[in-house]
Amino acid sequence: MSATAVHSLWATAGGVTSAAPGEKFQAPVIEYTQLMPVLIVIGAAVVGVLVEAFVPRRSRYYTQVFLTVVAVTASFAAIIGLAAGGHGTTKAGVVAMGAIAIDGPTLFLQGTILLTALVAVFTFAERRLDPASHGNRVDSFAAQAASVPGSDSEKAAVRAGFTTTEVFPLVLFSVAGMLVFPAANDLLTLFVALEVFSLPLYLLCAVARRKRLMSQEAAVKYFLLGAFSSAFLLFGIALLYGYAGSVSYAEIAHVVEGSVTKVDPALAATMGNDALLLIGGAMILTGLLFKVGAVPFHMWTPDVYQGAPTPVTGFMAAATKVAAFGALLRLLYVVLPGLTWDWRPVMWAVAIVTMLGGAIVAITQTDIKRLLAYSSIAHAGFILAGVIAATPDGVSSVLFYLGAYSFVTVGAFAVVTLVRDAGGEATHLSKWAGLGRRSPLVAAVFAVFLLAFAGIPLTSGFSGKFAVFKAAADGGAGGLVVVGVISSAIAAFFYIRVIVLMFFSEPKADGPTVAVPSPLTMTTIAVGVAVTLALGLAPQYFLDLASQAGVFVR
């Protein structure tokens, strides 16, 4: 067979038809300005990889921190520019050949992810909490991630003062995937974005400096269960393609609504087959609910949160939820609005067991990181109540809740890094007894975060819960609000129990100390407290902002 014939077959198989003689080849149209927030972060991540290869070891830490902070800040500035240019409202549209949607929810969620990543990166860069090792300051990450825990090569790396500065480009790659995930406008882009942000997180979970075996176990569990959920998502994509003959959100929605005009002859036999639609949609929902941490797809959450380095846990707990809920909203509101009667009862059940399961199991926890993990599961249930509303208010309330929740979470995990004993972070609850007498300021700050999680008035948690419960009630899900209020009451018990333990228990003589952090972690905690109080005391501006950003482009 001639080379020309092979090329012709290959082009036809790839869906590309050869241009007729004299006809010009049409290049793809890419709107680089609208994609600038993502391009900045990916570009910086690639530069970060080159820094690891070419910059001397002693200079890498400062170079990577500077590069990461500048990239995230520049990307956020690009989001502000797009929003000011009307791309979230009047100029909202689909870019990159239909792969990415730039609209209000996209810009709001991308901005939230970037601000969360910025304050989380400060905790990654913290180097004053552990005592100096062989005259070198150390951070939360293994000296040499590739060395076997306890081996001679690890000891040599510690003595030499090595640090795993690769965590910074990994964070940037993860953030880039998270920026695309809620903006994806076709199922393949959704899947690629999922893998781009998940794979760096699997690695980041495995590189704790202390308790390395637990950290590696957490990473393996996260990887295996994450691969399992990705398989569900991919199989669901295949079924939806068989149903609609397209992976584009708009095309699938047209087929669901019965308004499609053009049918591919090769797919005519399966198009419109409701079994493919229902099974495929359920499988994609399963993949997204896994990332959200909803019951019964939550099994990975407590072990991974406990085993991962605490700065990674804070970043992952906040940013992953924002990205995953953004993708879930777009799927349900743009692709499957014609199936609302089918998915609402299922999501009702998931939301109820998630709220009650997270709140009840949290009561039994004795480790502060596991407690916050089950707390995050309960919060996923509260946010699902807003998703189920299936109204514009539901979207805006979810956006507001995600913004409020992400800063509280990063701040709370930043406080957890400060309480330490000889073995590193003292995460067992018994170690926190009397902390309020030993270090009143740290205990008071942590109490503010716990009260926000509990949804006490004058904190961002109350404003967020009120918004999602009001949207759910207005959307006809009053029963869900009742369950949500009961779950909140159960959850308040274990948050207040920790506050009582800190302020009304006698400190133990051999109790942990509170490390004095650098301005980096102080900034993270201060921003967390400021946002928590600002969104609690004066939430209206931010509620209006979320309301303006709550319209998806179709």
Residue pairs with C-beta under 8 A, 6 or more apart in sequence:
8 18
11 17
11 18
19 25
28 97
29 97
30 95
30 96
30 97
31 95
31 96
31 102
32 39
33 82
34 82
34 87
34 95
34 100
34 102
35 95
35 96
35 100
36 75
36 78
36 81
36 82
37 75
37 76
37 78
37 79
37 82
37 110
37 114
37 179
38 75
38 176
38 179
38 180
40 71
40 74
40 75
40 78
41 71
41 72
41 75
41 172
41 175
41 176
41 179
42 172
42 173
42 176
43 71
44 67
44 68
44 70
44 71
44 169
44 172
45 71
45 169
45 172
45 173
45 176
46 169
47 67
48 64
48 67
48 68
48 168
48 169
48 172
49 169
51 60
51 63
51 64
51 67
51 165
51 169
52 60
52 165
52 166
52 169
55 63
57 162
60 163
60 165
61 125
61 127
61 163
61 165
64 165
64 168
64 169
65 121
65 125
65 168
67 168
68 121
68 168
68 171
68 172
69 118
69 121
71 172
72 114
72 117
72 118
72 121
72 172
72 175
73 118
75 114
75 179
76 111
76 114
76 115
76 118
79 107
79 110
79 111
79 114
80 111
82 88
82 102
82 107
83 107
83 111
85 91
87 93
87 102
87 103
87 107
88 102
88 103
88 104
88 106
88 107
88 108
88 548
88 549
89 104
89 548
89 551
92 101
92 102
92 103
92 104
92 551
92 553
93 101
93 102
93 103
93 553
94 100
94 101
94 102
94 185
94 250
94 553
95 101
95 102
98 185
98 186
98 248
98 250
99 184
99 185
99 186
99 188
99 189
100 106
100 180
100 183
100 184
100 185
100 189
101 183
101 184
101 185
101 249
101 330
101 334
101 552
101 553
102 183
102 553
103 551
103 552
103 553
104 548
104 549
104 550
104 551
104 552
105 182
105 326
105 329
105 330
105 395
105 399
105 549
105 550
105 551
105 552
106 182
106 183
106 326
107 549
108 399
108 403
108 545
108 546
108 549
109 182
109 183
109 322
109 323
109 326
109 399
109 402
110 179
110 182
110 183
112 322
112 399
112 402
112 403
112 406
113 175
113 178
113 179
113 319
113 322
113 323
114 175
114 179
115 406
115 407
116 315
116 318
116 319
116 322
116 406
116 407
116 410
117 171
117 175
117 315
117 319
119 407
119 410
119 411
119 523
119 524
119 527
119 528
120 171
120 311
120 314
120 315
120 318
120 319
120 410
120 524
121 168
121 171
121 315
122 520
122 521
122 523
122 524
123 140
123 310
123 311
123 314
123 315
123 410
123 413
123 414
123 417
123 520
123 521
123 524
124 139
124 140
124 141
124 167
124 168
124 171
124 311
124 312
124 315
125 139
125 520
126 139
126 140
126 311
126 417
126 517
126 518
126 520
126 521
127 137
127 138
127 139
127 518
128 137
128 515
128 516
128 517
128 518
129 140
129 417
129 418
129 420
129 515
129 517
129 521
130 138
130 139
130 140
130 209
130 420
130 424
130 515
132 138
133 158
133 161
134 158
134 159
134 160
134 161
135 161
136 161
138 163
138 209
139 163
139 209
140 208
140 209
140 309
140 310
140 311
140 312
140 417
141 163
141 164
141 167
141 207
141 208
141 209
141 309
142 154
142 164
142 207
142 208
142 209
142 212
143 154
143 157
143 158
143 160
143 161
143 162
143 163
143 164
143 209
144 153
144 154
144 157
144 162
144 164
145 164
145 166
145 203
145 206
145 207
147 153
147 154
147 157
148 154
149 212
149 213
149 216
150 212
164 207
167 204
167 207
167 312
170 200
170 203
170 204
171 200
171 204
171 315
173 196
173 197
173 199
173 200
174 196
174 197
174 198
174 200
174 201
174 204
174 319
175 197
175 319
176 196
176 197
177 193
177 194
177 195
177 196
177 197
177 198
177 200
177 323
178 193
178 197
178 319
178 320
178 322
178 323
179 323
180 189
180 192
180 193
180 196
181 190
181 193
181 194
181 197
181 323
181 324
181 326
181 327
182 322
182 323
182 325
182 326
182 327
182 329
182 330
183 326
184 190
184 193
184 327
184 330
185 248
185 249
185 250
185 330
185 334
186 247
186 248
186 249
187 237
187 240
187 241
187 247
187 249
187 252
187 284
188 237
188 247
190 233
190 237
190 327
190 331
191 230
191 233
191 234
191 237
194 230
194 233
194 287
194 291
195 230
197 320
197 323
198 226
198 230
198 291
201 222
201 312
201 316
201 320
202 219
202 222
202 223
202 226
203 219
204 308
204 309
204 312
204 316
205 215
205 218
205 219
205 222
205 304
205 307
205 308
205 309
205 312
205 316
206 215
206 216
206 218
206 219
206 220
207 215
207 309
208 214
208 215
208 307
208 308
208 309
209 309
209 424
210 423
210 424
210 425
211 307
211 423
211 424
214 306
214 307
215 307
215 308
215 309
216 307
217 303
217 307
218 303
218 304
218 306
218 307
218 308
219 304
219 307
219 308
221 300
221 303
221 304
221 307
222 300
222 304
222 308
225 290
225 299
225 300
226 290
226 300
229 286
229 287
229 290
229 291
229 297
230 287
232 283
232 284
232 286
232 287
232 290
233 283
233 284
233 286
233 287
233 288
235 280
235 283
236 279
236 280
236 281
236 282
236 283
236 284
236 285
236 286
236 287
237 247
237 280
237 284
238 280
239 276
239 277
239 279
239 280
239 283
240 247
240 252
240 276
240 277
240 280
240 281
240 284
241 247
242 267
242 270
242 273
242 276
242 280
243 252
243 255
243 270
243 271
243 272
243 273
243 276
243 277
243 280
244 251
244 252
244 254
244 255
244 256
244 260
244 271
244 277
245 251
245 255
245 263
245 264
245 267
245 271
246 252
246 255
249 330
249 331
249 334
249 335
250 334
250 554
251 260
252 335
253 334
253 335
253 336
253 337
253 338
253 554
254 260
255 271
255 272
256 277
256 335
256 336
256 338
256 339
257 338
260 271
263 271
264 271
270 276
277 339
278 339
278 342
281 336
281 339
281 342
281 343
282 346
284 331
285 328
285 331
285 343
285 346
286 297
288 324
288 327
288 328
288 331
289 297
289 328
289 350
290 297
290 300
291 320
291 323
291 324
291 327
292 321
292 324
292 325
292 328
292 380
292 383
292 384
293 300
293 301
293 321
293 376
293 377
293 380
294 350
294 351
294 354
294 377
294 380
294 381
294 384
295 350
295 353
295 354
295 357
295 358
295 377
295 381
296 353
298 354
298 357
298 358
298 377
298 380
301 373
301 374
301 376
301 377
302 365
302 370
302 373
302 374
304 313
304 316
304 373
305 313
305 316
305 317
305 369
305 370
305 372
305 373
305 376
306 367
306 369
306 370
306 373
306 427
308 316
310 369
310 413
310 416
310 417
310 425
311 413
311 414
311 417
313 369
313 413
314 409
314 410
314 412
314 413
314 414
315 410
317 372
317 373
317 376
317 409
317 410
317 413
318 405
318 406
318 407
318 409
318 410
319 406
321 376
321 379
321 380
321 383
321 402
321 405
321 406
322 402
322 403
322 406
325 383
325 387
325 398
325 402
326 402
328 387
329 387
329 395
329 398
329 552
330 552
332 340
332 343
332 387
332 390
333 390
333 395
333 552
334 552
334 554
336 343
337 390
340 390
344 388
344 390
347 384
347 387
347 388
348 388
348 477
348 479
348 480
350 381
350 384
351 381
351 384
351 385
351 388
351 480
351 483
352 381
352 480
352 483
353 381
354 377
354 378
354 380
354 381
354 384
355 378
355 381
355 382
355 385
355 483
355 484
355 487
356 381
356 483
356 486
356 487
356 490
357 377
357 378
357 381
358 374
358 375
358 376
358 377
358 378
358 379
358 380
358 381
358 487
358 491
359 374
359 378
359 487
359 488
359 490
359 491
360 490
361 374
361 377
362 371
362 374
362 375
362 378
362 491
362 494
363 490
363 493
363 494
365 371
365 374
365 429
365 494
366 428
366 429
366 430
367 427
367 428
367 429
368 416
368 427
368 428
368 429
368 432
368 498
369 413
369 416
369 427
371 429
371 494
371 498
372 409
372 412
372 413
372 416
375 453
375 491
375 495
376 409
378 487
378 491
379 405
379 453
381 484
381 487
382 401
382 464
382 465
382 468
382 469
382 484
382 487
382 488
383 398
383 401
383 402
383 405
383 468
385 468
385 469
385 471
385 472
385 477
385 480
385 481
385 484
386 394
386 395
386 397
386 398
386 401
386 467
386 468
386 471
386 472
387 394
387 398
388 394
388 472
388 475
388 477
388 480
389 397
389 468
389 471
389 472
389 474
389 475
389 477
390 475
391 471
391 474
391 475
392 547
392 550
392 551
393 470
393 471
393 474
393 475
393 547
393 550
394 468
394 471
394 472
394 475
395 550
395 551
395 552
396 467
396 471
396 543
396 546
396 547
396 549
396 550
397 464
397 467
397 468
397 470
397 471
397 546
398 468
399 546
399 549
399 550
400 463
400 464
400 467
400 535
400 539
400 542
400 543
400 546
401 464
401 465
401 467
401 468
403 535
403 542
403 546
404 452
404 460
404 461
404 463
404 464
404 531
404 532
404 535
405 460
405 461
405 464
407 460
407 527
407 528
407 531
407 532
408 449
408 452
408 453
408 460
408 461
408 528
408 531
408 532
410 524
410 528
411 445
411 449
411 524
411 525
411 527
411 528
411 529
411 532
412 446
412 449
412 450
412 453
412 528
414 521
414 524
414 525
414 528
415 442
415 445
415 446
415 449
415 525
416 425
416 427
417 425
417 515
417 517
417 521
418 442
418 514
418 515
418 517
418 521
419 425
419 426
419 427
419 431
419 432
419 435
419 442
419 512
419 513
419 514
419 515
420 426
420 512
420 513
420 514
420 515
421 431
421 511
421 512
421 513
426 432
426 511
426 512
429 498
429 501
431 508
431 511
431 512
432 498
432 501
432 502
432 512
433 501
433 502
433 505
433 506
433 507
433 508
433 511
434 502
434 505
434 506
434 507
434 508
434 511
435 442
435 443
435 446
435 501
435 502
435 507
435 511
435 514
436 443
436 444
436 447
436 502
436 503
436 504
437 503
437 507
438 507
438 511
438 513
438 514
439 514
442 514
443 502
443 503
445 525
445 529
446 498
446 502
447 499
447 502
447 503
448 459
448 529
448 532
448 533
449 528
449 529
449 532
450 495
450 496
450 498
450 499
451 459
451 461
451 495
451 499
452 459
452 460
452 461
452 462
452 532
452 536
453 461
453 491
453 495
454 461
454 488
454 491
454 492
454 495
454 496
455 461
455 462
455 464
455 465
455 488
455 491
455 492
456 462
456 492
457 536
458 533
458 536
458 537
459 532
459 533
459 535
459 536
460 531
460 532
460 533
460 534
460 535
460 536
460 539
461 532
461 536
462 536
463 535
463 536
463 539
463 543
464 535
465 484
465 488
467 543
468 484
469 481
469 484
469 485
472 478
472 480
472 481
472 484
473 481
535 542
